[in-house]
Amino acid sequence: MKICPRCQKTYSDDNLNFCLEDGSVLTQAAAEPPPTMINQAPITQQQQTMPSQPAQPQWNMGAQQPYSMQPPAKKSKAWVWVLLILGGLALLCGGGFVGFLAYVGSQAEKAANTISTSPTPSKGSNSTTANANKTATNTTTSTAPPSDRDDLETIDIARWVKEFSVYGTTEFTGGELIMGAKQKGYYYALVAPDEYTTDDSDTRVTLRNIDDAASSLGYGLIFHSNPTPLQQGYAFLINTKTKKFRVVHHTPQNEKSDVPWTSSTAIKPGKEENTLEVRDLADKIELYINGTMVKSITNTYGYAGGVPGLYSGDGVKIAFKNLEIRK
């Protein structure tokens, strides 16, 4: 039997080391119980009435040690060495795998492109802006006979001017719609209302880089697009500084490359005008720059009944004119 030297409470459990009342270290009790003071309940009665007292702090019953403000008994630190050894083995054996997961995660984050959709404008277009990635390569160009479609419809892009947008700027002057994203590394997109469609049509626009500014994302013609920009559709883009073009398609919050940056002598450099044309045929889509076919693709990601639009990336101001559809 053990006794608390402070409160004189006794305990029959020899494995208990601390008083449950005040946390004092218990000592071995004498063979006979200690005397009680007058008007004080016997210790056995105190033990019987304990359930009616306020609940005591919980403790780890497995360790058989009550909660106490006093330092716990010193324990063996062998487990520390075990953890250190296991940690070292994890670094040696699993470090390569962890590094691989970190690399995959970083690449996935780079591949994910942020998209923010603006409210639908009231002046004949829809618009949005997003971040984008880029790649590069080289290829050759080819030519094709002119299209025989002659039912011409010109889209009035003067109505696409927005009084204010948090994503980009627009103004119409000298017969040109001048637009650009407000932030470098982002692109600004405007698309036509849903009464226009690029299906079974030739879609064309003329553009120029006003300041001959660098744009790693490019600028150009959107086609087969959902009337809500950058949800589904294609963009045919050029960079007059590098004389390269590329083709991308959009899904919500993402832009993916279909044709990576590709060199083309058909592109006029600097501030010169370039005309981009997309011909939607039964089995393919032909892409033209200044009358020269530079690439053909299959329609895999286009939006059925999709509309045309305009795209300007990297905060560069691009002037567009003569957005036309021929059927």
C-alpha positions in Angstrom: 0.0 0.0 0.0 1.1 3.6 -0.8 0.3 6.9 0.8 0.5 10.5 -0.3 2.8 12.4 2.1 0.8 15.6 1.4 -2.9 14.7 1.7 -2.4 11.4 3.5 -4.6 9.5 0.9 -3.7 5.8 0.6 -3.7 3.6 -2.5 -3.7 -0.1 -2.6 -2.3 -0.2 -6.2 1.5 -0.6 -5.7 2.0 0.3 -9.4 0.6 3.8 -8.9 3.4 6.4 -8.3 1.6 9.7 -8.1 -1.3 10.9 -6.0 -4.5 11.3 -7.9 -5.5 14.4 -5.8 -2.4 16.6 -5.9 0.2 14.8 -8.0 2.7 14.2 -5.2 5.0 11.2 -5.3 3.6 8.4 -3.3 5.5 6.7 -0.5 5.2 3.2 0.9 2.6 3.2 3.7 3.1 1.6 7.1 1.4 -1.7 7.8 -1.4 -0.1 9.8 -3.6 2.8 8.3 -2.7 6.3 9.4 -4.9 7.8 12.1 -7.7 10.1 11.0 -8.4 13.6 12.4 -11.5 14.4 14.3 -14.5 15.2 12.0 -12.6 13.9 9.0 -14.0 11.1 6.9 -11.9 8.0 6.8 -9.8 7.6 3.8 -11.8 4.6 2.6 -14.9 6.8 2.6 -13.0 9.4 0.6 -12.3 6.8 -2.0 -16.0 5.7 -2.1 -17.2 9.3 -2.6 -14.7 10.1 -5.4 -17.3 9.5 -8.2 -19.4 12.4 -6.9 -16.4 14.8 -7.2 -15.6 16.8 -10.4 -14.0 14.6 -13.1 -10.3 14.5 -13.0 -8.1 15.1 -16.1 -7.7 12.1 -18.4 -4.5 10.3 -18.7 -2.9 7.5 -20.7 -4.1 4.3 -18.9 -1.6 2.2 -20.9 1.3 4.1 -19.3 -0.4 3.9 -15.9 0.6 7.5 -15.2 -1.8 10.3 -14.3 -1.8 13.8 -15.7 0.5 15.8 -13.6 2.4 19.1 -13.8 5.4 17.3 -12.5 8.0 15.9 -15.0 7.2 12.2 -15.9 9.5 9.4 -15.0 12.5 9.2 -17.3 11.9 6.8 -20.2 14.1 4.9 -22.5 15.0 6.7 -25.7 15.6 3.6 -27.8 12.6 4.5 -29.9 14.3 7.7 -31.0 17.1 5.7 -32.6 14.6 3.4 -34.2 12.9 6.4 -35.8 16.2 7.9 -36.9 17.2 4.6 -38.6 13.8 4.2 -40.3 14.0 7.9 -41.5 17.4 7.3 -43.0 16.2 4.2 -44.8 13.2 6.1 -46.1 15.4 8.9 -47.5 17.8 6.3 -49.2 15.1 4.0 -50.6 12.1 6.3 -51.0 13.7 9.6 -51.7 13.8 9.0 -55.4 10.1 8.2 -55.5 9.3 11.2 -53.4 11.4 13.4 -55.7 9.6 12.0 -58.7 6.2 12.8 -57.2 7.3 16.3 -56.5 8.4 16.7 -60.1 5.2 15.4 -61.4 3.2 17.7 -59.2 5.2 20.7 -60.3 4.7 19.8 -64.0 1.0 19.4 -63.4 0.8 22.8 -61.8 2.6 24.4 -64.7 0.3 22.6 -67.1 -2.8 23.9 -65.4 -3.8 27.3 -66.7 -5.9 29.7 -64.7 -9.1 31.0 -66.4 -11.4 33.8 -65.3 -14.6 34.4 -67.2 -16.0 38.0 -67.4 -19.7 38.9 -67.5 -21.2 38.5 -70.9 -20.8 41.9 -72.6 -23.7 43.8 -74.0 -22.0 44.9 -77.2 -22.0 41.9 -79.5 -19.3 39.7 -78.1 -18.2 37.5 -75.2 -14.8 37.8 -73.5 -12.5 36.3 -71.1 -8.8 36.0 -70.1 -6.5 33.3 -69.0 -2.9 32.2 -68.4 -1.2 30.0 -70.9 1.8 27.8 -71.7 3.9 27.5 -74.8 6.2 25.1 -76.8 8.3 25.4 -80.0 9.2 23.5 -83.1 9.8 23.9 -86.9 8.1 22.7 -90.0 7.5 23.5 -93.7 4.5 25.1 -95.4 2.4 24.2 -98.5 -0.1 25.8 -100.8 -3.7 24.9 -101.8 -6.2 26.2 -104.3 -8.5 29.1 -103.2 -11.9 28.3 -101.7 -15.0 28.5 -103.9 -17.2 29.7 -101.0 -18.5 33.2 -101.8 -21.5 33.8 -99.4 -19.7 36.5 -97.4 -20.8 37.7 -94.0 -18.8 40.4 -92.2 -18.9 40.6 -88.4 -19.2 44.1 -86.9 -16.3 44.0 -84.4 -16.8 47.7 -83.7 -19.6 46.5 -81.4 -17.1 44.4 -79.4 -15.7 47.4 -77.6 -16.2 47.1 -73.8 -16.4 50.2 -71.7 -14.5 48.4 -69.0 -13.0 45.0 -68.3 -10.8 43.8 -65.5 -9.1 41.4 -68.0 -8.3 43.5 -71.1 -8.6 46.7 -73.1 -10.5 47.4 -76.3 -11.0 50.4 -78.5 -12.1 50.8 -82.1 -10.3 53.3 -84.2 -9.5 53.7 -87.9 -11.6 50.6 -88.8 -9.6 48.4 -86.4 -10.5 46.8 -83.1 -7.4 47.2 -80.8 -7.4 44.8 -77.9 -4.9 43.3 -75.4 -4.7 41.6 -72.1 -4.0 43.8 -69.1 -1.3 41.4 -67.7 1.7 39.9 -69.2 1.5 36.1 -69.2 -2.3 36.2 -69.8 -4.4 36.3 -72.9 -7.6 38.2 -73.7 -10.3 36.6 -75.8 -13.4 38.0 -77.5 -15.9 35.8 -79.4 -19.0 36.4 -81.5 -22.6 35.8 -80.4 -24.1 32.4 -81.1 -25.9 33.5 -84.3 -22.5 33.2 -86.1 -20.9 29.8 -86.8 -17.6 28.7 -88.3 -18.9 25.2 -89.1 -18.6 24.4 -92.9 -17.2 27.9 -93.4 -14.1 29.9 -94.3 -13.3 32.3 -91.4 -10.7 35.1 -91.9 -9.3 38.1 -90.1 -6.5 40.5 -90.7 -4.3 41.7 -87.8 -1.2 43.6 -87.0 1.1 44.0 -84.0 0.9 47.7 -83.4 4.1 48.2 -81.5 6.0 45.2 -82.9 6.0 44.0 -79.2 7.1 40.5 -78.1 4.4 38.0 -77.2 5.3 34.5 -76.1 1.6 33.5 -76.2 0.8 34.9 -79.6 -2.4 36.5 -81.1 -4.8 35.5 -83.8 -8.1 33.9 -84.7 -10.4 31.8 -82.5 -12.8 29.3 -84.3 -15.3 26.5 -83.4 -15.6 28.2 -80.0 -18.3 27.9 -77.4 -20.1 31.3 -77.2 -18.7 31.4 -73.7 -15.0 32.1 -74.4 -12.3 29.5 -73.6 -14.6 26.7 -72.6 -14.3 24.7 -75.8 -12.8 25.6 -79.1 -9.6 26.4 -81.1 -7.2 29.4 -81.5 -4.9 29.8 -84.5 -2.1 32.1 -83.3 1.0 33.8 -84.7 4.1 35.6 -83.4 5.4 38.1 -85.9 8.6 38.7 -83.9 9.7 35.1 -84.3 7.7 34.3 -87.5 6.0 31.3 -85.9 2.5 30.0 -85.5 0.7 27.5 -83.2 -2.7 26.0 -82.7 -4.3 25.4 -79.3 -7.6 24.2 -78.0 -9.4 25.2 -74.8 -11.2 23.3 -72.1 -12.4 25.0 -68.9 -9.4 26.4 -67.0 -7.0 25.0 -69.5 -5.2 25.6 -72.8 -3.5 22.7 -74.6 -1.3 22.7 -77.6 -2.4 20.9 -80.8 0.3 22.4 -83.1 3.4 23.7 -81.2 5.2 26.9 -82.2 6.2 26.3 -85.8 8.3 28.5 -88.1 6.7 29.8 -91.3 8.0 32.1 -94.0 4.4 33.0 -94.8 4.3 35.3 -91.7 5.2 38.9 -92.4 7.4 40.4 -89.6 7.2 43.5 -87.5 4.2 45.8 -87.8 3.0 44.4 -91.1 -0.5 43.1 -91.6 -1.1 39.3 -91.6 -4.3 37.6 -92.7 -5.2 34.3 -90.9 -7.8 32.0 -92.5 -9.4 28.8 -91.3 -11.3 26.5 -93.7 -13.6 24.0 -92.2 -13.9 21.0 -94.6 -15.7 17.7 -94.3 -12.6 15.7 -93.1 -10.1 18.3 -91.9 -9.5 22.0 -91.1 -7.0 23.9 -93.2 -5.0 26.8 -91.8 -3.7 29.6 -93.9 -1.4 32.6 -93.4 -1.5 35.3 -96.1 -3.0 32.8 -98.6 -0.5 30.0 -97.9 -1.7 26.8 -96.2 0.7 26.1 -93.3 -1.1 23.2 -91.6 -4.2 21.0 -91.6 -5.7 19.4 -88.5 -8.7 17.2 -87.7 -11.6 18.6 -85.8 -11.4 16.9 -82.4 -12.1 19.5 -79.9 -14.3 22.0 -81.7 -17.7 23.1 -80.3 -20.6 22.1 -82.6 -22.0 25.3 -84.0 -19.1 27.2 -82.6 -18.4 30.8 -83.3 -15.3 32.9 -84.3 -13.3 35.2 -82.0 -10.1 37.1 -81.4 -7.2 36.4 -79.1 -4.4 38.6 -77.9 -1.7 37.4 -75.4 1.0 38.8 -73.1 -0.4 42.3 -72.8 0.5 43.1 -76.5 -1.9 45.4 -78.3 -3.1 43.9 -81.6 -5.3 45.6 -84.2 -7.9 43.4 -85.9 -10.1 44.2 -88.9 -12.2 42.4 -91.5 -13.5 39.5 -89.5 -15.4 37.5 -92.1 -17.2 34.2 -92.6 -17.7 32.7 -96.1 -20.1 29.8 -96.7 
